[in-house]
Amino acid sequence: MKSSNFPLFDERRRIGLGAARLGYNRAVLLVLVWISGLHVLGSDGLKDVQLQGPNYVRRGENLKLRCNYDTESESLYALKWYRESEEFYRYIPKEVPAQQVFPLSGIVVDMNSSDDHNVILQNASRLTGGKFKCVVSAEGSFQTKLDAKNISTVAVGYDAPKLFLSKLSYHPGEIGEANCTLEKTFPPANISWLINDKQVAVRQFLTRTTEDPSDATLTSTFSTLIFNVSNSYSPMFIKCIGELYDLYMETTVIKIQPRAPSYSSFGGVPDPLRGASNSTDSRGKLVGVERKPSVNSSAQCSTLPPPLTSGQTSWWWWVATHSFFFFWDSDLDCSHLS
């Protein structure tokens, strides 16, 4: 650097440049420290807070909730549980006792099964449901994070819907009626129908709900299906399906065997006493009433009472002499009559 005719000015200039360089270096150092601090917080702080639990819980059953979290190099300071904005359970490891419960309607905490991750609520009622939150705080940094989940209380049993037909026997081409009922649920259950495994259009059935007479908080759902019996003698399978969210889905099936015209072997009189048999599925539940077509008269025993004469036209005589033939079956051994 050339010397100046003004030495005092040059000295001040050198001092100013040195101070500028020092300030720049300090600024760079502060930025590096700040970035490294962010890295430390990102790697060693509280993270991955997640509330695990079902979407729905049945009334009368226990509700298990779990709060997962990762404190990494730090330790847990406190875990707190809330429904909406009200706290009902707290776990602080350094306090004695570590667990603390706060009274809240519909909440009954199982202290023996609850800990620093889990909380078990006993005997869920219609007041139990709501928005649940777990709030986690880490020791040292006192970082706090939370997660939330909505859980609804559902009332529904385990039995399949009740399915009834308007009558026990149908002929081909008849119009039939089936009724399906699912009782004591909240909210109202959904009912749908299948005929021979094909979905039935909504316009073919009518569904309604009513308040349960024994509990005003529950409902019963009734559905009526109108159907056409097949013109053939092939069996029909009618299914009533009851559903409530993803918590309940049960099916009841009934089999309809169209009844062929049957006549007794004595003068074309219909045979009214052919029996019905119950069918069951693999779980042993009743799935319907199967009507058997009457056997052909040629398969019955051929020995018949004599035909009516003009002096034997009274109805009581005809019944007395013919009634026992109603109980004959094609499986009977008729060899003794030959």
Summary of the structure (lengths in Angstrom):
residues: 338
radius of gyration: 40.7
end to end distance: 146.3
largest distance: 164.5
contacts: 879
relative contact order: 0.10
helix: 18%
strand: 40%
